[in-house]
Amino acid sequence: MPHSTEAIKHEPWFFVVVVLAVLAVANIPRSITRRRDFEAFLSSCGAMLCLMALFGIGM
């Protein structure tokens, strides 16, 4: 984990990926309760994409 935080400190615009990941995860239950299954699916895909990007940034 220390490498991940160092990368974000070194390149502050990586923090945008963190914010997008949090928003995508938060949008999944919101979309499900509104019965927008496809939107929830896209949010899930976006969350996975952001989390994979954060993993790559941390490497």
Wavefront OBJ file of the C-alpha trace (Angstrom):
o trace
v 0.000 0.000 0.000
v 2.763 2.581 0.602
v 3.630 2.514 -3.088
v 0.058 3.375 -4.028
v -0.079 6.436 -1.840
v 3.354 7.563 -3.035
v 2.219 7.367 -6.655
v -0.864 9.454 -5.881
v 1.238 11.994 -3.970
v 3.697 12.194 -6.862
v 0.973 12.602 -9.514
v -2.028 14.348 -7.914
v -4.261 13.846 -10.958
v -4.308 10.105 -10.124
v -6.652 11.103 -7.296
v -9.325 11.580 -9.978
v -9.259 7.811 -10.537
v -9.858 7.264 -6.811
v -12.842 9.626 -6.837
v -14.284 7.977 -9.949
v -13.953 4.545 -8.342
v -15.792 5.686 -5.218
v -18.558 7.326 -7.254
v -18.966 4.273 -9.481
v -19.277 1.947 -6.481
v -21.749 4.304 -4.792
v -23.866 4.458 -7.950
v -24.444 0.686 -8.112
v -27.021 0.389 -5.277
v -28.597 3.689 -6.345
v -29.143 2.344 -9.847
v -30.463 -0.977 -8.598
v -33.072 0.660 -6.356
v -34.240 2.745 -9.321
v -34.491 -0.465 -11.375
v -31.887 0.698 -13.864
v -30.043 -2.569 -14.176
v -27.987 -1.618 -17.217
v -26.784 1.567 -15.511
v -25.789 -0.503 -12.473
v -23.924 -2.877 -14.777
v -22.059 0.016 -16.407
v -21.199 1.437 -12.985
v -19.879 -1.949 -11.963
v -17.744 -2.094 -15.101
v -16.475 1.419 -14.433
v -15.636 0.556 -10.851
v -13.667 -2.497 -11.951
v -11.848 -0.432 -14.565
v -10.911 2.220 -12.011
v -9.783 -0.353 -9.473
v -7.617 -2.086 -12.063
v -6.147 1.290 -13.021
v -5.377 2.000 -9.373
v -3.686 -1.374 -9.080
v -1.580 -0.537 -12.130
v -0.729 2.897 -10.741
v 0.341 1.294 -7.475
v 2.667 -1.123 -9.151
l 1 2 3 4 5 6 7 8 9 10 11 12 13 14 15 16 17 18 19 20 21 22 23 24 25 26 27 28 29 30 31 32 33 34 35 36 37 38 39 40 41 42 43 44 45 46 47 48 49 50 51 52 53 54 55 56 57 58 59
